[in-house]
């Protein structure tokens, strides 16, 4: 049975580093939203177009990871999973396709997470530019895991 591996964490928590490791360890096919965004729209897309670009990339990734799972392949979804709704919908989709879902929690102290993001900004290489204001502003969109969400906790710090 195929497994969808969901990687959850805030900016700078080490999600992509862990996802790259997991992809080789399993093996699995990895889907990273930020990498697709930068390939298609650059590392600093215009803010007024960002929501539309984000949705386009999400639809593309959804079409591809679900096809992989249908074919019996494991996938690593480096998508952040900031909302409970997205996590629930992905778990439901995986189950409907006959796959299991495994959720990984990556956490990091805020000062370390910002240090990593700031360092990454100097050499983006497939990452989106995140300035400090954006780092702070996006916290309001991040929904921590519920107590009822089974997870594997991964220490990256």
C-alpha positions as CSV (number, residue, x, y, z in Angstrom):
1,X,0.0,0.0,0.0
2,X,1.3,3.4,-0.9
3,X,1.8,6.1,1.8
4,X,1.5,9.8,1.6
5,X,4.0,11.4,4.0
6,X,2.7,14.8,5.1
7,X,5.4,17.2,6.4
8,X,4.0,19.9,8.8
9,X,5.9,22.8,10.2
10,X,6.4,26.6,10.1
11,X,9.0,28.4,8.1
12,X,12.5,27.4,8.9
13,X,11.6,24.3,10.8
14,X,13.6,22.0,8.4
15,X,10.7,20.6,6.4
16,X,12.5,20.5,3.0
17,X,15.7,19.2,4.5
18,X,13.8,16.4,6.2
19,X,11.6,15.7,3.1
20,X,14.7,15.3,0.9
21,X,16.2,12.9,3.4
22,X,12.9,10.9,3.6
23,X,12.5,10.8,-0.2
24,X,15.8,8.9,-0.5
25,X,15.4,6.8,2.6
26,X,12.0,5.3,1.6
27,X,12.3,5.8,-1.5
28,X,9.4,8.1,-2.5
29,X,8.6,10.9,-4.9
30,X,8.9,14.3,-3.2
31,X,6.7,17.2,-4.0
32,X,7.8,20.6,-2.7
33,X,5.5,23.5,-3.2
34,X,8.2,26.2,-2.9
35,X,10.4,24.5,-5.5
36,X,7.6,24.4,-8.0
37,X,6.7,28.0,-7.3
38,X,10.3,29.1,-7.9
39,X,10.6,27.1,-11.1
40,X,7.4,28.6,-12.5
41,X,7.3,32.1,-11.0
42,X,10.7,32.9,-9.6
43,X,11.9,33.2,-6.0
44,X,10.0,36.5,-5.3
45,X,6.7,36.4,-7.2
46,X,4.6,39.6,-7.1
47,X,2.5,39.8,-3.9
48,X,-0.6,40.7,-5.9
49,X,-0.3,37.5,-8.0
50,X,1.0,35.2,-5.2
51,X,-2.4,33.8,-4.2
52,X,-3.3,32.9,-7.8
53,X,0.2,31.4,-8.4
54,X,0.0,29.4,-5.1
55,X,-3.4,27.9,-6.1
56,X,-2.1,26.9,-9.6
57,X,0.9,25.1,-8.1
58,X,-1.3,23.4,-5.5
59,X,-3.6,22.1,-8.2
60,X,-0.6,20.8,-10.2
61,X,0.9,19.1,-7.3
62,X,-2.4,17.6,-6.2
63,X,-2.9,16.1,-9.7
64,X,0.5,14.5,-9.7
65,X,0.8,13.2,-6.1
66,X,-2.6,11.5,-6.3
67,X,-1.6,9.9,-9.6
68,X,1.6,8.5,-8.0
69,X,-0.4,7.1,-5.1
70,X,-2.9,5.5,-7.5
71,X,0.1,3.8,-9.1
72,X,1.2,2.5,-5.7
73,X,4.1,4.9,-5.1
74,X,4.9,6.6,-1.8
75,X,5.0,10.4,-1.9
76,X,6.5,12.9,0.4
77,X,4.4,16.1,0.5
78,X,6.6,19.0,1.5
79,X,3.6,21.4,1.5
80,X,3.7,22.8,5.1
81,X,0.1,21.7,5.9
82,X,-0.5,24.8,7.9
83,X,-4.2,24.3,8.2
84,X,-6.2,21.5,9.8
85,X,-8.5,21.6,6.7
86,X,-5.6,20.9,4.3
87,X,-4.3,18.0,6.5
88,X,-7.8,16.5,6.9
89,X,-8.5,16.8,3.1
90,X,-5.1,15.2,2.2
91,X,-5.6,12.3,4.7
92,X,-9.1,11.8,3.3
93,X,-7.9,11.8,-0.3
94,X,-5.1,9.4,0.5
95,X,-7.6,7.0,2.1
96,X,-10.0,7.3,-0.8
97,X,-7.1,6.2,-3.1
98,X,-6.3,3.2,-0.9
99,X,-3.2,4.7,0.6
100,X,-2.2,5.5,4.1
101,X,-1.1,8.9,5.4
102,X,1.7,9.6,7.9
103,X,2.1,13.0,9.4
104,X,5.4,14.4,10.5
105,X,5.8,17.4,12.9
106,X,8.9,19.5,12.6
107,X,9.4,22.3,15.1
108,X,12.1,24.7,15.8
109,X,12.5,27.6,18.2
110,X,11.5,30.8,16.5
111,X,14.9,32.5,16.7
112,X,16.6,29.5,15.1
113,X,13.8,29.2,12.4
114,X,14.3,32.9,11.5
115,X,18.1,32.4,11.4
116,X,17.7,29.6,9.0
117,X,15.3,31.5,6.8
118,X,17.6,34.6,6.8
119,X,20.6,32.4,5.8
120,X,18.5,30.7,3.1
121,X,17.6,34.1,1.7
122,X,21.2,34.7,0.8
123,X,21.3,31.5,-1.4
124,X,17.7,30.8,-2.4
125,X,18.3,27.8,-4.7
126,X,14.7,26.7,-5.1
127,X,13.3,28.6,-2.1
128,X,11.1,31.6,-1.9
129,X,12.4,34.8,-0.5
130,X,10.9,35.4,2.9
131,X,11.6,38.8,4.6
132,X,11.2,39.2,8.4
133,X,7.9,41.1,8.0
134,X,6.5,38.2,6.0
135,X,7.9,35.7,8.5
136,X,6.0,37.5,11.3
137,X,2.8,38.1,9.4
138,X,2.4,34.5,8.3
139,X,2.3,33.2,11.9
140,X,-1.4,34.1,12.0
141,X,-2.1,31.5,9.2
142,X,-0.3,28.7,10.9
143,X,-2.5,26.2,12.8
144,X,-0.6,23.8,15.1
145,X,-1.5,20.1,15.1
146,X,-4.5,19.1,17.2
147,X,-4.1,16.7,20.1
148,X,-6.1,14.2,18.1
149,X,-3.7,14.2,15.1
150,X,-1.3,11.3,15.2
151,X,2.1,12.4,14.2
152,X,5.8,11.5,14.2
153,X,7.8,14.3,15.8
154,X,11.1,15.0,14.1
155,X,13.8,17.1,15.8
156,X,15.7,19.2,13.3
157,X,17.2,21.7,15.7
